[in-house]
Amino acid sequence: MRLFMFNLGLAIVWQAVSGSFSLGGLLAGFIVGYGVLWIAHPLFGGSPYFRKLWRIIGFFFYFVKEMVIASLRVAYDVVTPLIHARPGIVRVPIEARTDLEITLLANLINLTPGSVTIDVSPDRDCLYIHAMFIDDPDEFRAAIKHGIERRLLELMR
């Protein structure tokens, strides 16, 4: 976290030196700052920042892809005369343990069109998810466990 804040500070300094404040300039400053920190990374003692940043970028693109696919599936079901939805509630066991991990996982599921996290079990061992398309509950559980949860926990731990 310390290196991220330092990288953000370098991006702001880049903006101040260039004299034009824009989102593109901030992004360019962030990339230049990342390069500077990467060159100087032996001074920081093996920080996981350089690995995690690429995981965050990968997670972002994975989640956008999942949102687009789910949006297209829901939109197709809405505009076609036949109803393809097979709604249901599925109990999904989770490996997330902290409040932050569980909250992020539940909210990311909620952001995906066609699915809503209904509840967390009292022992915080599973989520109850209502999904619009449940063809196979075991396949749905596996998609959550090996998709979004695994990637999220790689970022958080």
MDTraj code that builds the backbone (N, CA, C; nanometers):
import mdtraj as md
import numpy as np

residues = "MET ARG LEU PHE MET PHE ASN LEU GLY LEU ALA ILE VAL TRP GLN ALA VAL SER GLY SER PHE SER LEU GLY GLY LEU LEU ALA GLY PHE ILE VAL GLY TYR GLY VAL LEU TRP ILE ALA HIS PRO LEU PHE GLY GLY SER PRO TYR PHE ARG LYS LEU TRP ARG ILE ILE GLY PHE PHE PHE TYR PHE VAL LYS GLU MET VAL ILE ALA SER LEU ARG VAL ALA TYR ASP VAL VAL THR PRO LEU ILE HIS ALA ARG PRO GLY ILE VAL ARG VAL PRO ILE GLU ALA ARG THR ASP LEU GLU ILE THR LEU LEU ALA ASN LEU ILE ASN LEU THR PRO GLY SER VAL THR ILE ASP VAL SER PRO ASP ARG ASP CYS LEU TYR ILE HIS ALA MET PHE ILE ASP ASP PRO ASP GLU PHE ARG ALA ALA ILE LYS HIS GLY ILE GLU ARG ARG LEU LEU GLU LEU MET ARG".split()
xyz = np.array([
    [0.0825, -0.1188, 0.0000],
    [0.0000, 0.0000, 0.0000],
    [0.0873, 0.1257, 0.0000],
    [0.1982, 0.1159, 0.0695],
    [0.2886, 0.2302, 0.0774],
    [0.3448, 0.2646, -0.0603],
    [0.3823, 0.1627, -0.1379],
    [0.4357, 0.1885, -0.2708],
    [0.3273, 0.2409, -0.3657],
    [0.2045, 0.1943, -0.3493],
    [0.0956, 0.2464, -0.4318],
    [0.0762, 0.3950, -0.4056],
    [0.0766, 0.4340, -0.2793],
    [0.0602, 0.5760, -0.2454],
    [0.1794, 0.6573, -0.2979],
    [0.2980, 0.6009, -0.2897],
    [0.4157, 0.6683, -0.3430],
    [0.4035, 0.6829, -0.4944],
    [0.3558, 0.5778, -0.5622],
    [0.3349, 0.5821, -0.7066],
    [0.2296, 0.6869, -0.7426],
    [0.1230, 0.6946, -0.6659],
    [0.0202, 0.7959, -0.6889],
    [0.0780, 0.9359, -0.6677],
    [0.1626, 0.9521, -0.5664],
    [0.2295, 1.0805, -0.5438],
    [0.3189, 1.1189, -0.6607],
    [0.3913, 1.0210, -0.7165],
    [0.4740, 1.0491, -0.8343],
    [0.3872, 1.0912, -0.9531],
    [0.2692, 1.0308, -0.9664],
    [0.1789, 1.0681, -1.0754],
    [0.1303, 1.2117, -1.0584],
    [0.1026, 1.2512, -0.9353],
    [0.0579, 1.3890, -0.9098],
    [0.1717, 1.4876, -0.9351],
    [0.2928, 1.4509, -0.8955],
    [0.4087, 1.5352, -0.9241],
    [0.4269, 1.5469, -1.0755],
    [0.4087, 1.4369, -1.1482],
    [0.4167, 1.4394, -1.2944],
    [0.3164, 1.5391, -1.3517],
    [0.1952, 1.5378, -1.2979],
    [0.0922, 1.6315, -1.3422],
    [0.1355, 1.7762, -1.3160],
    [0.1908, 1.8002, -1.1987],
    [0.2319, 1.9361, -1.1631],
    [0.3458, 1.9845, -1.2517],
    [0.4405, 1.8964, -1.2819],
    [0.5542, 1.9340, -1.3654],
    [0.5105, 1.9568, -1.5102],
    [0.4193, 1.8743, -1.5591],
    [0.3756, 1.8890, -1.6990],
    [0.2855, 2.0100, -1.7183],
    [0.2190, 2.0542, -1.6130],
    [0.1390, 2.1755, -1.6207],
    [-0.0013, 2.1562, -1.6744],
    [-0.0384, 2.0356, -1.7130],
    [-0.1753, 2.0112, -1.7593],
    [-0.2362, 1.8997, -1.6740],
    [-0.3474, 1.9277, -1.6132],
    [-0.4116, 1.8307, -1.5258],
    [-0.5254, 1.7627, -1.6010],
    [-0.5069, 1.6330, -1.6286],
    [-0.6088, 1.5544, -1.6977],
    [-0.5966, 1.4094, -1.6524],
    [-0.6987, 1.3323, -1.6826],
    [-0.6970, 1.1909, -1.6461],
    [-0.5889, 1.1166, -1.7234],
    [-0.5738, 1.1511, -1.8515],
    [-0.4683, 1.0891, -1.9324],
    [-0.3294, 1.1217, -1.8801],
    [-0.3101, 1.2455, -1.8381],
    [-0.1816, 1.2845, -1.7812],
    [-0.1541, 1.2140, -1.6499],
    [-0.2586, 1.1954, -1.5693],
    [-0.2432, 1.1231, -1.4426],
    [-0.2065, 0.9776, -1.4692],
    [-0.2713, 0.9169, -1.5686],
    [-0.2397, 0.7791, -1.6052],
    [-0.0964, 0.7687, -1.6561],
    [-0.0546, 0.8625, -1.7388],
    [0.0836, 0.8629, -1.7887],
    [0.1818, 0.8785, -1.6729],
    [0.1515, 0.9674, -1.5796],
    [0.2370, 0.9845, -1.4627],
    [0.2424, 0.8601, -1.3769],
    [0.1292, 0.7900, -1.3664],
    [0.1259, 0.6656, -1.2892],
    [0.2140, 0.5599, -1.3542],
    [0.2092, 0.5522, -1.4875],
    [0.2908, 0.4541, -1.5596],
    [0.4396, 0.4885, -1.5473],
    [0.4726, 0.6145, -1.5617],
    [0.6125, 0.6563, -1.5461],
    [0.6587, 0.6313, -1.4026],
    [0.5746, 0.6654, -1.3059],
    [0.6088, 0.6400, -1.1653],
    [0.6276, 0.4924, -1.1365],
    [0.5422, 0.4085, -1.1966],
    [0.5566, 0.2638, -1.1802],
    [0.6913, 0.2176, -1.2348],
    [0.7290, 0.2703, -1.3519],
    [0.8583, 0.2351, -1.4099],
    [0.9740, 0.2761, -1.3199],
    [0.9653, 0.3953, -1.2632],
    [1.0704, 0.4427, -1.1730],
    [1.0786, 0.3538, -1.0492],
    [0.9643, 0.3211, -0.9929],
    [0.9638, 0.2348, -0.8739],
    [1.0124, 0.0946, -0.9071],
    [0.9795, 0.0447, -1.0264],
    [1.0238, -0.0888, -1.0648],
    [1.1757, -0.0933, -1.0780],
    [1.2339, 0.0134, -1.1340],
    [1.3802, 0.0198, -1.1458],
    [1.4440, 0.0234, -1.0070],
    [1.3793, 0.0930, -0.9143],
    [1.4341, 0.1075, -0.7797],
    [1.3804, 0.0020, -0.6834],
    [1.3145, -0.1016, -0.7324],
    [1.2506, -0.1977, -0.6419],
    [1.3453, -0.2725, -0.5485],
    [1.4731, -0.2927, -0.5792],
    [1.5600, -0.3563, -0.4788],
    [1.5715, -0.2743, -0.3498],
    [1.5468, -0.1453, -0.3585],
    [1.5547, -0.0610, -0.2389],
    [1.4367, -0.0834, -0.1442],
    [1.3293, -0.1410, -0.1958],
    [1.2092, -0.1578, -0.1149],
    [1.1952, -0.2963, -0.0544],
    [1.2893, -0.3850, -0.0757],
    [1.2912, -0.5140, -0.0086],
    [1.1837, -0.6121, -0.0523],
    [1.1680, -0.6353, -0.1792],
    [1.0778, -0.7400, -0.2275],
    [0.9316, -0.7155, -0.1995],
    [0.8826, -0.5989, -0.2249],
    [0.7424, -0.5656, -0.2034],
    [0.6542, -0.6393, -0.3038],
    [0.5365, -0.6891, -0.2599],
    [0.4445, -0.7580, -0.3518],
    [0.3675, -0.6613, -0.4428],
    [0.3958, -0.5323, -0.4317],
    [0.3226, -0.4316, -0.5092],
    [0.3309, -0.4575, -0.6594],
    [0.4457, -0.4973, -0.7083],
    [0.4654, -0.5126, -0.8519],
    [0.3876, -0.6324, -0.9070],
    [0.3703, -0.7370, -0.8271],
    [0.2887, -0.8510, -0.8702],
    [0.1403, -0.8182, -0.8590],
    [0.1017, -0.7541, -0.7498],
    [-0.0398, -0.7276, -0.7259],
    [-0.0993, -0.6292, -0.8254],
    [-0.0211, -0.5334, -0.8706],
    [-0.0748, -0.4376, -0.9659],
    [-0.1192, -0.5071, -1.0938],
    [-0.0401, -0.6039, -1.1417],
    [-0.0782, -0.6774, -1.2624],
    [-0.1995, -0.7667, -1.2362],
    [-0.2095, -0.8199, -1.1152],
    [-0.3274, -0.9005, -1.0813],
    [-0.4532, -0.8141, -1.0770],
    [-0.4394, -0.6930, -1.0256],
    [-0.5541, -0.6010, -1.0203],
    [-0.6004, -0.5674, -1.1617],
    [-0.5062, -0.5399, -1.2496],
    [-0.5409, -0.5091, -1.3883],
    [-0.6074, -0.6304, -1.4543],
    [-0.5532, -0.7488, -1.4317],
    [-0.6127, -0.8710, -1.4858],
    [-0.7521, -0.8963, -1.4307],
    [-0.7702, -0.8720, -1.3007],
    [-0.9011, -0.8898, -1.2390],
    [-1.0016, -0.7913, -1.2977],
    [-0.9584, -0.6690, -1.3200],
    [-1.0472, -0.5683, -1.3781],
    [-1.0994, -0.6141, -1.5144],
    [-1.0086, -0.6595, -1.6008],
    [-1.0513, -0.7033, -1.7340],
    [-1.1360, -0.8306, -1.7272],
    [-1.1042, -0.9219, -1.6346],
    [-1.1863, -1.0417, -1.6158],
    [-1.3285, -1.0030, -1.5745],
    [-1.3405, -0.9117, -1.4793],
    [-1.4723, -0.8735, -1.4290],
    [-1.5524, -0.7987, -1.5352],
    [-1.4867, -0.7131, -1.6121],
    [-1.5570, -0.6426, -1.7207],
    [-1.6089, -0.7437, -1.8227],
    [-1.5263, -0.8441, -1.8562],
    [-1.5696, -0.9481, -1.9500],
    [-1.6914, -1.0225, -1.8959],
    [-1.6892, -1.0591, -1.7680],
    [-1.8019, -1.1297, -1.7074],
    [-1.9274, -1.0428, -1.7050],
    [-1.9108, -0.9138, -1.6787],
    [-2.0263, -0.8234, -1.6784],
    [-2.0866, -0.8093, -1.8175],
    [-2.0029, -0.8002, -1.9195],
    [-2.0534, -0.7877, -2.0564],
    [-2.1284, -0.9147, -2.0970],
    [-2.0717, -1.0301, -2.0676],
    [-2.1381, -1.1568, -2.1012],
    [-2.2718, -1.1677, -2.0296],
    [-2.2739, -1.1376, -1.8993],
    [-2.3992, -1.1457, -1.8235],
    [-2.5004, -1.0428, -1.8736],
    [-2.4562, -0.9239, -1.9079],
    [-2.5464, -0.8209, -1.9600],
    [-2.6085, -0.8640, -2.0917],
    [-2.5286, -0.9195, -2.1798],
    [-2.5808, -0.9665, -2.3081],
    [-2.6803, -1.0808, -2.2898],
    [-2.6516, -1.1679, -2.1955],
    [-2.7424, -1.2806, -2.1695],
    [-2.8767, -1.2313, -2.1161],
    [-2.8730, -1.1373, -2.0219],
    [-2.9973, -1.0810, -1.9671],
    [-3.0712, -1.0025, -2.0744],
    [-2.9994, -0.9218, -2.1522],
    [-3.0640, -0.8430, -2.2579],
    [-3.1289, -0.9336, -2.3622],
    [-3.0619, -1.0402, -2.3999],
    [-3.1179, -1.1349, -2.4960],
    [-3.2470, -1.1954, -2.4417],
    [-3.2471, -1.2302, -2.3143],
    [-3.3668, -1.2892, -2.2545],
    [-3.4812, -1.1885, -2.2488],
    [-3.4496, -1.0620, -2.2315],
    [-3.5532, -0.9584, -2.2239],
    [-3.6143, -0.9302, -2.3609],
    [-3.5319, -0.9248, -2.4652],
    [-3.5832, -0.8835, -2.5964],
    [-3.6412, -0.9979, -2.6789],
    [-3.6154, -1.1210, -2.6443],
    [-3.6727, -1.2318, -2.7199],
    [-3.8081, -1.2712, -2.6616],
    [-3.8977, -1.3228, -2.7457],
    [-4.0308, -1.3582, -2.6955],
    [-4.0302, -1.4791, -2.6016],
    [-3.9378, -1.5704, -2.6205],
    [-3.9297, -1.6869, -2.5327],
    [-3.8504, -1.6520, -2.4070],
    [-3.8898, -1.7091, -2.2969],
    [-3.8187, -1.6861, -2.1708],
    [-3.7172, -1.7987, -2.1523],
    [-3.5917, -1.7619, -2.1454],
    [-3.4835, -1.8587, -2.1289],
    [-3.4368, -1.8687, -1.9835],
    [-3.4867, -1.7810, -1.8995],
    [-3.4413, -1.7763, -1.7603],
    [-3.4890, -1.8994, -1.6848],
    [-3.4015, -1.9482, -1.6008],
    [-3.4332, -2.0553, -1.5067],
    [-3.3846, -2.0076, -1.3694],
    [-3.4619, -1.9182, -1.3064],
    [-3.4137, -1.8598, -1.1808],
    [-3.4106, -1.9616, -1.0681],
    [-3.3237, -1.9319, -0.9731],
    [-3.3129, -2.0175, -0.8565],
    [-3.2197, -1.9577, -0.7533],
    [-3.2271, -2.0157, -0.6346],
    [-3.1385, -1.9755, -0.5253],
    [-3.0418, -2.0895, -0.5000],
    [-2.9129, -2.0553, -0.4973],
    [-2.8079, -2.1552, -0.4810],
    [-2.7244, -2.1206, -0.3592],
    [-2.6958, -2.2224, -0.2802],
    [-2.6058, -2.2075, -0.1654],
    [-2.4644, -2.2336, -0.2161],
    [-2.3770, -2.1326, -0.2034],
    [-2.2400, -2.1433, -0.2543],
    [-2.1428, -2.1370, -0.1366],
    [-2.0734, -2.2474, -0.1058],
    [-1.9707, -2.2412, -0.0001],
    [-1.8555, -2.1520, -0.0441],
    [-1.8031, -2.0741, 0.0498],
    [-1.6974, -1.9785, 0.0159],
    [-1.5752, -1.9994, 0.1031],
    [-1.4612, -1.9567, 0.0506],
    [-1.3357, -1.9613, 0.1263],
    [-1.3004, -1.8264, 0.1862],
    [-1.3714, -1.7218, 0.1470],
    [-1.3478, -1.5882, 0.2025],
    [-1.3819, -1.5910, 0.3513],
    [-1.2984, -1.5313, 0.4329],
    [-1.3191, -1.5369, 0.5778],
    [-1.3364, -1.3998, 0.6427],
    [-1.2645, -1.3002, 0.5972],
    [-1.2735, -1.1693, 0.6625],
    [-1.3979, -1.0956, 0.6144],
    [-1.4385, -0.9964, 0.6929],
    [-1.5549, -0.9167, 0.6538],
    [-1.5327, -0.8488, 0.5190],
    [-1.4129, -0.7981, 0.4967],
    [-1.3831, -0.7302, 0.3704],
    [-1.3921, -0.8256, 0.2519],
    [-1.3360, -0.9450, 0.2648],
    [-1.3404, -1.0426, 0.1562],
    [-1.4843, -1.0830, 0.1239],
    [-1.5631, -1.1102, 0.2267],
    [-1.7022, -1.1524, 0.2065],
    [-1.7833, -1.0385, 0.1452],
    [-1.7631, -0.9177, 0.1941],
    [-1.8377, -0.8026, 0.1424],
    [-1.8027, -0.7753, -0.0034],
    [-1.6742, -0.7771, -0.0362],
    [-1.6333, -0.7545, -0.1752],
    [-1.6887, -0.8628, -0.2675],
    [-1.6818, -0.9875, -0.2251],
    [-1.7337, -1.0968, -0.3071],
    [-1.8836, -1.0807, -0.3297],
    [-1.9575, -1.0527, -0.2233],
    [-2.1026, -1.0362, -0.2357],
    [-2.1367, -0.9174, -0.3258],
    [-2.0649, -0.8078, -0.3128],
    [-2.0938, -0.6908, -0.3955],
    [-2.0554, -0.7116, -0.5414],
    [-1.9469, -0.7819, -0.5676],
    [-1.9098, -0.8108, -0.7056],
    [-2.0130, -0.9023, -0.7721],
    [-2.0684, -0.9959, -0.6961],
    [-2.1756, -1.0806, -0.7487],
    [-2.2992, -0.9959, -0.7765],
    [-2.3293, -0.9024, -0.6868],
    [-2.4446, -0.8141, -0.7080],
    [-2.4280, -0.7259, -0.8303],
    [-2.3063, -0.6849, -0.8609],
    [-2.2816, -0.6002, -0.9768],
    [-2.2992, -0.6739, -1.1089],
    [-2.2913, -0.8048, -1.1057],
    [-2.3066, -0.8843, -1.2267],
    [-2.4552, -0.8989, -1.2575],
    [-2.4999, -0.8543, -1.3750],
    [-2.6429, -0.8623, -1.4083],
    [-2.6950, -1.0057, -1.4033],
    [-2.8121, -1.0215, -1.3440],
    [-2.8747, -1.1522, -1.3366],
    [-2.8447, -1.2285, -1.2096],
    [-2.7702, -1.1703, -1.1168],
    [-2.7408, -1.2397, -0.9914],
    [-2.7429, -1.1417, -0.8746],
    [-2.7931, -1.1902, -0.7618],
    [-2.8031, -1.1082, -0.6411],
    [-2.7649, -1.1949, -0.5213],
    [-2.6759, -1.1455, -0.4385],
    [-2.6438, -1.2145, -0.3141],
    [-2.7539, -1.1830, -0.2144],
    [-2.8188, -1.2865, -0.1660],
    [-2.9321, -1.2682, -0.0752],
    [-2.8873, -1.2615, 0.0700],
    [-2.7980, -1.3543, 0.1088],
    [-2.7619, -1.3624, 0.2499],
    [-2.6279, -1.4328, 0.2652],
    [-2.5692, -1.4136, 0.3812],
    [-2.4500, -1.4860, 0.4233],
    [-2.4937, -1.5764, 0.5367],
    [-2.4498, -1.7000, 0.5360],
    [-2.4892, -1.7924, 0.6423],
    [-2.4375, -1.7423, 0.7772],
    [-2.5040, -1.7791, 0.8864],
    [-2.4604, -1.7323, 1.0189],
    [-2.3166, -1.7704, 1.0533],
    [-2.2704, -1.8854, 1.0040],
    [-2.1321, -1.9248, 1.0319],
    [-2.0335, -1.8663, 0.9297],
    [-2.0848, -1.7815, 0.8358],
    [-2.0045, -1.7122, 0.7353],
    [-1.9297, -1.8094, 0.6456],
    [-1.9906, -1.9248, 0.6242],
    [-1.9310, -2.0314, 0.5466],
    [-1.9824, -2.0380, 0.4035],
    [-2.0954, -1.9726, 0.3773],
    [-2.1520, -1.9789, 0.2427],
    [-2.2378, -1.8556, 0.2144],
    [-2.2594, -1.8324, 0.0857],
    [-2.3477, -1.7257, 0.0396],
    [-2.4705, -1.7889, -0.0240],
    [-2.5832, -1.7222, -0.0096],
    [-2.7043, -1.7625, -0.0795],
    [-2.7235, -1.6625, -0.1928],
    [-2.7230, -1.7140, -0.3155],
    [-2.7258, -1.6285, -0.4342],
    [-2.8478, -1.6631, -0.5182],
    [-2.9236, -1.5594, -0.5542],
    [-3.0325, -1.5774, -0.6493],
    [-2.9778, -1.5432, -0.7868],
    [-2.9907, -1.6360, -0.8790],
    [-2.9416, -1.6144, -1.0154],
    [-3.0551, -1.6343, -1.1141],
    [-3.0464, -1.5619, -1.2217],
    [-3.1498, -1.5662, -1.3246],
    [-3.1384, -1.6904, -1.4129],
    [-3.0175, -1.7409, -1.4291],
    [-2.9947, -1.8559, -1.5164],
    [-2.9237, -1.9662, -1.4374],
    [-3.0003, -2.0628, -1.3897],
    [-2.9431, -2.1767, -1.3179],
    [-2.9746, -2.3021, -1.3988],
    [-2.8850, -2.3389, -1.4881],
    [-2.9031, -2.4626, -1.5635],
    [-2.8584, -2.5813, -1.4791],
    [-2.7447, -2.5648, -1.4112],
    [-2.6900, -2.6688, -1.3252],
    [-2.6332, -2.6012, -1.2003],
    [-2.6907, -2.6262, -1.0833],
    [-2.6414, -2.5594, -0.9613],
    [-2.4936, -2.5858, -0.9324],
    [-2.4467, -2.7079, -0.9596],
    [-2.3055, -2.7386, -0.9347],
    [-2.2138, -2.6601, -1.0280],
    [-2.2571, -2.6424, -1.1517],
    [-2.1799, -2.5626, -1.2468],
    [-2.1768, -2.4157, -1.2049],
    [-2.2883, -2.3669, -1.1532],
    [-2.2945, -2.2281, -1.1051],
    [-2.2006, -2.2086, -0.9858],
    [-2.2038, -2.3039, -0.8907],
    [-2.1131, -2.2968, -0.7747],
    [-1.9671, -2.2950, -0.8200],
    [-1.9348, -2.3831, -0.9140],
    [-1.7964, -2.3907, -0.9629],
    [-1.7557, -2.2612, -1.0319],
    [-1.8480, -2.2002, -1.1059],
    [-1.8158, -2.0740, -1.1732],
    [-1.7848, -1.9644, -1.0722],
    [-1.8589, -1.9595, -0.9625],
    [-1.8324, -1.8596, -0.8580],
    [-1.7010, -1.8909, -0.7871],
    [-1.6838, -2.0175, -0.7462],
    [-1.5656, -2.0562, -0.6681],
    [-1.4360, -2.0419, -0.7466],
    [-1.4364, -2.0910, -0.8713],
    [-1.3129, -2.0934, -0.9491],
    [-1.2969, -1.9701, -1.0358],
    [-1.3963, -1.8861, -1.0369],
    [-1.3893, -1.7635, -1.1143],
    [-1.3626, -1.6442, -1.0265],
    [-1.4695, -1.5799, -0.9864],
    [-1.4572, -1.4514, -0.9175],
    [-1.3975, -1.4650, -0.7770],
    [-1.4367, -1.5702, -0.7029],
    [-1.3841, -1.5828, -0.5659],
    [-1.2345, -1.6111, -0.5662],
    [-1.1903, -1.7027, -0.6504],
    [-1.0474, -1.7355, -0.6544],
    [-0.9645, -1.6128, -0.6910],
    [-1.0077, -1.5391, -0.7915],
    [-0.9335, -1.4205, -0.8347],
    [-0.9347, -1.3111, -0.7281],
    [-1.0480, -1.2937, -0.6622],
    [-1.0571, -1.1939, -0.5568],
    [-0.9650, -1.2288, -0.4404],
    [-0.9640, -1.3547, -0.4001],
    [-0.8788, -1.3950, -0.2880],
    [-0.7301, -1.3864, -0.3237],
    [-0.6945, -1.4069, -0.4509],
    [-0.5559, -1.3863, -0.4928],
    [-0.5134, -1.2416, -0.4733],
    [-0.6072, -1.1494, -0.4941],
    [-0.5766, -1.0078, -0.4738],
    [-0.5678, -0.9718, -0.3260],
    [-0.6568, -1.0295, -0.2481],
    [-0.6694, -0.9880, -0.1082],
    [-0.5645, -1.0522, -0.0170],
    [-0.5146, -1.1654, -0.0535],
    [-0.4218, -1.2362, 0.0369],
    [-0.2793, -1.2287, -0.0111],
])
top = md.Topology()
chain = top.add_chain()
for i, resn in enumerate(residues, 1):
    res = top.add_residue(resn, chain, resSeq=i)
    for name in ("N", "CA", "C"):
        top.add_atom(name, md.element.get_by_symbol(name[0]), res)
traj = md.Trajectory(xyz[None], top)
